[in-house]
Amino acid sequence: QIALEEGGKEPTVEELIKIIEAVKAEGIKAIFAEPQFDIKQLEAITKELGVEIILVDPVYFEEYVTHIKNFALSLKEALNQIA
């Protein structure tokens, strides 16, 4: 995991260089970002590196996971009843 922002502060030029080098060295193909934050710097980095940005909203993540688990349990019960 590589953080672009720490403590709500944008990275310095030196930190950006380290991030770019780490992305190249690790062969990272996608970067996850939160839609609540400004991603202009991230877009510049990903464009240069050919890396995709995937927006993930942690505000709704737990709710989403709970919904998927409940759906899976309901589906399992339904399949057990008809089998």
HELIX and SHEET records of a PDB file:
HELIX    1   1 VAL A   13  GLU A   26  1                                  14    
HELIX    2   2 LYS A   40  LEU A   49  1                                  10    
HELIX    3   3 PRO A   58  ILE A   82  1                                  25    
SHEET    1   A 2 ALA A  30  ALA A  33  0                                        
SHEET    2   A 2 GLU A  52  LEU A  55  1                                        
END                                                                             
